[in-house]
Amino acid sequence: MTDAGESIGAKEPAGFERGFDGHWRRQVRLGLALTPAQRLRWLEQTMEELRPLVGRARLAKPSSSTTCGPAAS
């Protein structure tokens, strides 16, 4: 049997924090390691990738397999 904090399988790197909070802290540390110019470039690239997707959900045709509610008979 394993301890509550121990996982089954491969060992995780030392200092690896699990869960949402651990992931969030790691992302913050990675962002802070970038220079302001690198952060701005990342933001520009991300916005460029997302811009074509804005409003696509509203324009999509509803799919019969993803409808909510009771099935039509």
Backbone as XML, in Angstrom:
<?xml version="1.0"?>
<chain id="A" units="angstrom">
  <residue number="1" name="MET">
    <atom name="N" x="0.853" y="-1.184" z="0.000"/>
    <atom name="CA" x="0.000" y="0.000" z="0.000"/>
    <atom name="C" x="0.891" y="1.236" z="0.000"/>
  </residue>
  <residue number="2" name="THR">
    <atom name="N" x="0.424" y="2.307" z="-0.625"/>
    <atom name="CA" x="1.211" y="3.529" z="-0.701"/>
    <atom name="C" x="0.676" y="4.569" z="0.256"/>
  </residue>
  <residue number="3" name="ASP">
    <atom name="N" x="1.533" y="5.533" z="0.599"/>
    <atom name="CA" x="1.101" y="6.650" z="1.439"/>
    <atom name="C" x="0.150" y="7.530" z="0.642"/>
  </residue>
  <residue number="4" name="ALA">
    <atom name="N" x="-0.589" y="8.385" z="1.328"/>
    <atom name="CA" x="-1.566" y="9.255" z="0.669"/>
    <atom name="C" x="-0.896" y="10.164" z="-0.350"/>
  </residue>
  <residue number="5" name="GLY">
    <atom name="N" x="0.317" y="10.651" z="-0.096"/>
    <atom name="CA" x="0.983" y="11.572" z="-1.004"/>
    <atom name="C" x="1.836" y="10.892" z="-2.051"/>
  </residue>
  <residue number="6" name="GLU">
    <atom name="N" x="1.885" y="9.570" z="-2.056"/>
    <atom name="CA" x="2.750" y="8.837" z="-2.963"/>
    <atom name="C" x="1.922" y="8.245" z="-4.099"/>
  </residue>
  <residue number="7" name="SER">
    <atom name="N" x="2.425" y="8.331" z="-5.324"/>
    <atom name="CA" x="1.684" y="7.787" z="-6.457"/>
    <atom name="C" x="2.243" y="6.426" z="-6.843"/>
  </residue>
  <residue number="8" name="ILE">
    <atom name="N" x="1.432" y="5.663" z="-7.516"/>
    <atom name="CA" x="1.850" y="4.359" z="-8.007"/>
    <atom name="C" x="2.499" y="4.583" z="-9.364"/>
  </residue>
  <residue number="9" name="GLY">
    <atom name="N" x="3.578" y="3.889" z="-9.644"/>
    <atom name="CA" x="4.228" y="4.017" z="-10.948"/>
    <atom name="C" x="5.535" y="4.773" z="-10.850"/>
  </residue>
  <residue number="10" name="ALA">
    <atom name="N" x="5.865" y="5.484" z="-11.907"/>
    <atom name="CA" x="7.136" y="6.195" z="-11.998"/>
    <atom name="C" x="7.232" y="7.304" z="-10.961"/>
  </residue>
  <residue number="11" name="LYS">
    <atom name="N" x="8.436" y="7.508" z="-10.507"/>
    <atom name="CA" x="8.684" y="8.583" z="-9.538"/>
    <atom name="C" x="8.620" y="9.924" z="-10.253"/>
  </residue>
  <residue number="12" name="GLU">
    <atom name="N" x="8.082" y="10.917" z="-9.578"/>
    <atom name="CA" x="8.000" y="12.255" z="-10.132"/>
    <atom name="C" x="9.254" y="13.031" z="-9.752"/>
  </residue>
  <residue number="13" name="PRO">
    <atom name="N" x="9.624" y="14.024" z="-10.552"/>
    <atom name="CA" x="10.818" y="14.814" z="-10.243"/>
    <atom name="C" x="10.703" y="15.474" z="-8.866"/>
  </residue>
  <residue number="14" name="ALA">
    <atom name="N" x="11.827" y="15.614" z="-8.201"/>
    <atom name="CA" x="11.832" y="16.255" z="-6.887"/>
    <atom name="C" x="11.296" y="17.678" z="-7.011"/>
  </residue>
  <residue number="15" name="GLY">
    <atom name="N" x="10.446" y="18.066" z="-6.081"/>
    <atom name="CA" x="9.900" y="19.403" z="-6.083"/>
    <atom name="C" x="8.685" y="19.584" z="-6.980"/>
  </residue>
  <residue number="16" name="PHE">
    <atom name="N" x="8.224" y="18.499" z="-7.618"/>
    <atom name="CA" x="7.057" y="18.596" z="-8.493"/>
    <atom name="C" x="5.802" y="18.682" z="-7.638"/>
  </residue>
  <residue number="17" name="GLU">
    <atom name="N" x="5.044" y="19.764" z="-7.815"/>
    <atom name="CA" x="3.815" y="19.945" z="-7.054"/>
    <atom name="C" x="2.642" y="19.474" z="-7.886"/>
  </residue>
  <residue number="18" name="ARG">
    <atom name="N" x="1.782" y="18.684" z="-7.292"/>
    <atom name="CA" x="0.627" y="18.150" z="-8.013"/>
    <atom name="C" x="-0.583" y="19.045" z="-7.852"/>
  </residue>
  <residue number="19" name="GLY">
    <atom name="N" x="-1.581" y="18.790" z="-8.673"/>
    <atom name="CA" x="-2.852" y="19.474" z="-8.543"/>
    <atom name="C" x="-2.876" y="20.831" z="-9.223"/>
  </residue>
  <residue number="20" name="PHE">
    <atom name="N" x="-4.029" y="21.479" z="-9.118"/>
    <atom name="CA" x="-4.245" y="22.773" z="-9.768"/>
    <atom name="C" x="-3.274" y="23.826" z="-9.248"/>
  </residue>
  <residue number="21" name="ASP">
    <atom name="N" x="-3.138" y="23.916" z="-7.928"/>
    <atom name="CA" x="-2.254" y="24.935" z="-7.350"/>
    <atom name="C" x="-0.801" y="24.736" z="-7.758"/>
  </residue>
  <residue number="22" name="GLY">
    <atom name="N" x="-0.350" y="23.489" z="-7.770"/>
    <atom name="CA" x="1.024" y="23.209" z="-8.171"/>
    <atom name="C" x="1.270" y="23.574" z="-9.623"/>
  </residue>
  <residue number="23" name="HIS">
    <atom name="N" x="0.305" y="23.247" z="-10.476"/>
    <atom name="CA" x="0.430" y="23.584" z="-11.894"/>
    <atom name="C" x="0.437" y="25.096" z="-12.072"/>
  </residue>
  <residue number="24" name="TRP">
    <atom name="N" x="-0.443" y="25.775" z="-11.372"/>
    <atom name="CA" x="-0.528" y="27.238" z="-11.474"/>
    <atom name="C" x="0.789" y="27.882" z="-11.038"/>
  </residue>
  <residue number="25" name="ARG">
    <atom name="N" x="1.361" y="27.415" z="-9.925"/>
    <atom name="CA" x="2.642" y="27.969" z="-9.450"/>
    <atom name="C" x="3.749" y="27.759" z="-10.472"/>
  </residue>
  <residue number="26" name="ARG">
    <atom name="N" x="3.773" y="26.573" z="-11.088"/>
    <atom name="CA" x="4.800" y="26.285" z="-12.092"/>
    <atom name="C" x="4.649" y="27.221" z="-13.289"/>
  </residue>
  <residue number="27" name="GLN">
    <atom name="N" x="3.415" y="27.438" z="-13.745"/>
    <atom name="CA" x="3.188" y="28.336" z="-14.875"/>
    <atom name="C" x="3.622" y="29.759" z="-14.536"/>
  </residue>
  <residue number="28" name="VAL">
    <atom name="N" x="3.346" y="30.202" z="-13.319"/>
    <atom name="CA" x="3.746" y="31.547" z="-12.901"/>
    <atom name="C" x="5.267" y="31.662" z="-12.896"/>
  </residue>
  <residue number="29" name="ARG">
    <atom name="N" x="5.941" y="30.646" z="-12.358"/>
    <atom name="CA" x="7.406" y="30.679" z="-12.334"/>
    <atom name="C" x="7.983" y="30.727" z="-13.740"/>
  </residue>
  <residue number="30" name="LEU">
    <atom name="N" x="7.399" y="29.947" z="-14.669"/>
    <atom name="CA" x="7.885" y="29.969" z="-16.052"/>
    <atom name="C" x="7.685" y="31.347" z="-16.671"/>
  </residue>
  <residue number="31" name="GLY">
    <atom name="N" x="6.544" y="31.970" z="-16.401"/>
    <atom name="CA" x="6.279" y="33.309" z="-16.928"/>
    <atom name="C" x="7.220" y="34.350" z="-16.363"/>
  </residue>
  <residue number="32" name="LEU">
    <atom name="N" x="7.527" y="34.228" z="-15.080"/>
    <atom name="CA" x="8.425" y="35.199" z="-14.456"/>
    <atom name="C" x="9.871" y="35.028" z="-14.915"/>
  </residue>
  <residue number="33" name="ALA">
    <atom name="N" x="10.196" y="33.847" z="-15.435"/>
    <atom name="CA" x="11.554" y="33.609" z="-15.928"/>
    <atom name="C" x="11.783" y="34.301" z="-17.275"/>
  </residue>
  <residue number="34" name="LEU">
    <atom name="N" x="10.706" y="34.683" z="-17.955"/>
    <atom name="CA" x="10.832" y="35.355" z="-19.248"/>
    <atom name="C" x="11.097" y="36.843" z="-19.046"/>
  </residue>
  <residue number="35" name="THR">
    <atom name="N" x="11.773" y="37.422" z="-20.006"/>
    <atom name="CA" x="11.971" y="38.870" z="-19.978"/>
    <atom name="C" x="10.660" y="39.534" z="-20.413"/>
  </residue>
  <residue number="36" name="PRO">
    <atom name="N" x="10.485" y="40.810" z="-20.111"/>
    <atom name="CA" x="9.271" y="41.495" z="-20.571"/>
    <atom name="C" x="9.081" y="41.406" z="-22.092"/>
  </residue>
  <residue number="37" name="ALA">
    <atom name="N" x="10.151" y="41.472" z="-22.852"/>
    <atom name="CA" x="10.049" y="41.374" z="-24.312"/>
    <atom name="C" x="9.573" y="39.980" z="-24.732"/>
  </residue>
  <residue number="38" name="GLN">
    <atom name="N" x="10.070" y="38.951" z="-24.057"/>
    <atom name="CA" x="9.639" y="37.587" z="-24.363"/>
    <atom name="C" x="8.170" y="37.383" z="-23.994"/>
  </residue>
  <residue number="39" name="ARG">
    <atom name="N" x="7.747" y="37.955" z="-22.873"/>
    <atom name="CA" x="6.337" y="37.854" z="-22.473"/>
    <atom name="C" x="5.431" y="38.551" z="-23.487"/>
  </residue>
  <residue number="40" name="LEU">
    <atom name="N" x="5.853" y="39.718" z="-23.965"/>
    <atom name="CA" x="5.070" y="40.441" z="-24.962"/>
    <atom name="C" x="4.984" y="39.638" z="-26.253"/>
  </residue>
  <residue number="41" name="ARG">
    <atom name="N" x="6.080" y="39.044" z="-26.684"/>
    <atom name="CA" x="6.083" y="38.225" z="-27.903"/>
    <atom name="C" x="5.146" y="37.030" z="-27.738"/>
  </residue>
  <residue number="42" name="TRP">
    <atom name="N" x="5.160" y="36.386" z="-26.552"/>
    <atom name="CA" x="4.264" y="35.261" z="-26.287"/>
    <atom name="C" x="2.804" y="35.717" z="-26.386"/>
  </residue>
  <residue number="43" name="LEU">
    <atom name="N" x="2.498" y="36.865" z="-25.797"/>
    <atom name="CA" x="1.132" y="37.391" z="-25.840"/>
    <atom name="C" x="0.705" y="37.678" z="-27.275"/>
  </residue>
  <residue number="44" name="GLU">
    <atom name="N" x="1.592" y="38.296" z="-28.060"/>
    <atom name="CA" x="1.278" y="38.598" z="-29.453"/>
    <atom name="C" x="1.012" y="37.327" z="-30.255"/>
  </residue>
  <residue number="45" name="GLN">
    <atom name="N" x="1.826" y="36.291" z="-30.046"/>
    <atom name="CA" x="1.637" y="35.027" z="-30.755"/>
    <atom name="C" x="0.331" y="34.359" z="-30.352"/>
  </residue>
  <residue number="46" name="THR">
    <atom name="N" x="0.030" y="34.382" z="-29.065"/>
    <atom name="CA" x="-1.203" y="33.770" z="-28.570"/>
    <atom name="C" x="-2.423" y="34.480" z="-29.133"/>
  </residue>
  <residue number="47" name="MET">
    <atom name="N" x="-2.407" y="35.804" z="-29.137"/>
    <atom name="CA" x="-3.531" y="36.569" z="-29.674"/>
    <atom name="C" x="-3.694" y="36.313" z="-31.177"/>
  </residue>
  <residue number="48" name="GLU">
    <atom name="N" x="-2.585" y="36.180" z="-31.889"/>
    <atom name="CA" x="-2.630" y="35.898" z="-33.319"/>
    <atom name="C" x="-3.277" y="34.538" z="-33.592"/>
  </residue>
  <residue number="49" name="GLU">
    <atom name="N" x="-2.985" y="33.565" z="-32.737"/>
    <atom name="CA" x="-3.566" y="32.230" z="-32.895"/>
    <atom name="C" x="-5.053" y="32.210" z="-32.540"/>
  </residue>
  <residue number="50" name="LEU">
    <atom name="N" x="-5.454" y="32.985" z="-31.541"/>
    <atom name="CA" x="-6.840" y="32.963" z="-31.076"/>
    <atom name="C" x="-7.780" y="33.854" z="-31.884"/>
  </residue>
  <residue number="51" name="ARG">
    <atom name="N" x="-7.249" y="34.910" z="-32.469"/>
    <atom name="CA" x="-8.085" y="35.878" z="-33.185"/>
    <atom name="C" x="-8.995" y="35.232" z="-34.235"/>
  </residue>
  <residue number="52" name="PRO">
    <atom name="N" x="-8.512" y="34.289" z="-35.062"/>
    <atom name="CA" x="-9.406" y="33.687" z="-36.060"/>
    <atom name="C" x="-10.538" y="32.855" z="-35.443"/>
  </residue>
  <residue number="53" name="LEU">
    <atom name="N" x="-10.406" y="32.461" z="-34.197"/>
    <atom name="CA" x="-11.412" y="31.609" z="-33.564"/>
    <atom name="C" x="-12.528" y="32.395" z="-32.893"/>
  </residue>
  <residue number="54" name="VAL">
    <atom name="N" x="-12.363" y="33.691" z="-32.729"/>
    <atom name="CA" x="-13.351" y="34.507" z="-32.034"/>
    <atom name="C" x="-14.681" y="34.453" z="-32.785"/>
  </residue>
  <residue number="55" name="GLY">
    <atom name="N" x="-15.752" y="34.102" z="-32.091"/>
    <atom name="CA" x="-17.085" y="34.073" z="-32.668"/>
    <atom name="C" x="-17.434" y="32.796" z="-33.411"/>
  </residue>
  <residue number="56" name="ARG">
    <atom name="N" x="-16.507" y="31.871" z="-33.550"/>
    <atom name="CA" x="-16.781" y="30.633" z="-34.285"/>
    <atom name="C" x="-17.874" y="29.797" z="-33.631"/>
  </residue>
  <residue number="57" name="ALA">
    <atom name="N" x="-17.946" y="29.762" z="-32.311"/>
    <atom name="CA" x="-18.944" y="28.950" z="-31.624"/>
    <atom name="C" x="-20.349" y="29.443" z="-31.947"/>
  </residue>
  <residue number="58" name="ARG">
    <atom name="N" x="-20.512" y="30.735" z="-32.089"/>
    <atom name="CA" x="-21.834" y="31.289" z="-32.398"/>
    <atom name="C" x="-22.269" y="30.958" z="-33.819"/>
  </residue>
  <residue number="59" name="LEU">
    <atom name="N" x="-21.319" y="30.792" z="-34.728"/>
    <atom name="CA" x="-21.631" y="30.554" z="-36.130"/>
    <atom name="C" x="-21.782" y="29.070" z="-36.474"/>
  </residue>
  <residue number="60" name="ALA">
    <atom name="N" x="-21.338" y="28.203" z="-35.589"/>
    <atom name="CA" x="-21.371" y="26.763" z="-35.861"/>
    <atom name="C" x="-22.800" y="26.250" z="-35.897"/>
  </residue>
  <residue number="61" name="LYS">
    <atom name="N" x="-23.045" y="25.303" z="-36.804"/>
    <atom name="CA" x="-24.365" y="24.689" z="-36.885"/>
    <atom name="C" x="-24.495" y="23.677" z="-35.759"/>
  </residue>
  <residue number="62" name="PRO">
    <atom name="N" x="-25.655" y="23.610" z="-35.099"/>
    <atom name="CA" x="-25.815" y="22.626" z="-34.028"/>
    <atom name="C" x="-25.743" y="21.220" z="-34.589"/>
  </residue>
  <residue number="63" name="SER">
    <atom name="N" x="-25.071" y="20.361" z="-33.879"/>
    <atom name="CA" x="-24.928" y="18.966" z="-34.276"/>
    <atom name="C" x="-25.975" y="18.142" z="-33.551"/>
  </residue>
  <residue number="64" name="SER">
    <atom name="N" x="-26.573" y="17.190" z="-34.231"/>
    <atom name="CA" x="-27.616" y="16.372" z="-33.597"/>
    <atom name="C" x="-27.045" y="15.502" z="-32.489"/>
  </residue>
  <residue number="65" name="SER">
    <atom name="N" x="-25.750" y="15.167" z="-32.550"/>
    <atom name="CA" x="-25.153" y="14.321" z="-31.516"/>
    <atom name="C" x="-24.810" y="15.106" z="-30.257"/>
  </residue>
  <residue number="66" name="THR">
    <atom name="N" x="-24.808" y="16.435" z="-30.320"/>
    <atom name="CA" x="-24.436" y="17.216" z="-29.154"/>
    <atom name="C" x="-25.589" y="18.031" z="-28.603"/>
  </residue>
  <residue number="67" name="THR">
    <atom name="N" x="-26.815" y="17.739" z="-29.023"/>
    <atom name="CA" x="-27.948" y="18.500" z="-28.530"/>
    <atom name="C" x="-28.263" y="18.111" z="-27.109"/>
  </residue>
  <residue number="68" name="CYS">
    <atom name="N" x="-28.793" y="19.041" z="-26.366"/>
    <atom name="CA" x="-29.180" y="18.802" z="-24.980"/>
    <atom name="C" x="-30.678" y="18.565" z="-24.929"/>
  </residue>
  <residue number="69" name="GLY">
    <atom name="N" x="-31.103" y="17.895" z="-23.911"/>
    <atom name="CA" x="-32.531" y="17.689" z="-23.721"/>
    <atom name="C" x="-32.958" y="16.308" z="-24.173"/>
  </residue>
  <residue number="70" name="PRO">
    <atom name="N" x="-34.259" y="16.053" z="-24.096"/>
    <atom name="CA" x="-34.762" y="14.730" z="-24.457"/>
    <atom name="C" x="-34.618" y="14.457" z="-25.947"/>
  </residue>
  <residue number="71" name="ALA">
    <atom name="N" x="-34.393" y="13.204" z="-26.269"/>
    <atom name="CA" x="-34.235" y="12.818" z="-27.663"/>
    <atom name="C" x="-35.589" y="12.843" z="-28.365"/>
  </residue>
  <residue number="72" name="ALA">
    <atom name="N" x="-35.565" y="13.294" z="-29.605"/>
    <atom name="CA" x="-36.800" y="13.329" z="-30.392"/>
    <atom name="C" x="-37.151" y="11.923" z="-30.859"/>
  </residue>
  <residue number="73" name="SER">
    <atom name="N" x="-38.451" y="11.590" z="-30.800"/>
    <atom name="CA" x="-38.832" y="10.251" z="-31.245"/>
    <atom name="C" x="-39.539" y="10.275" z="-32.565"/>
  </residue>
</chain>
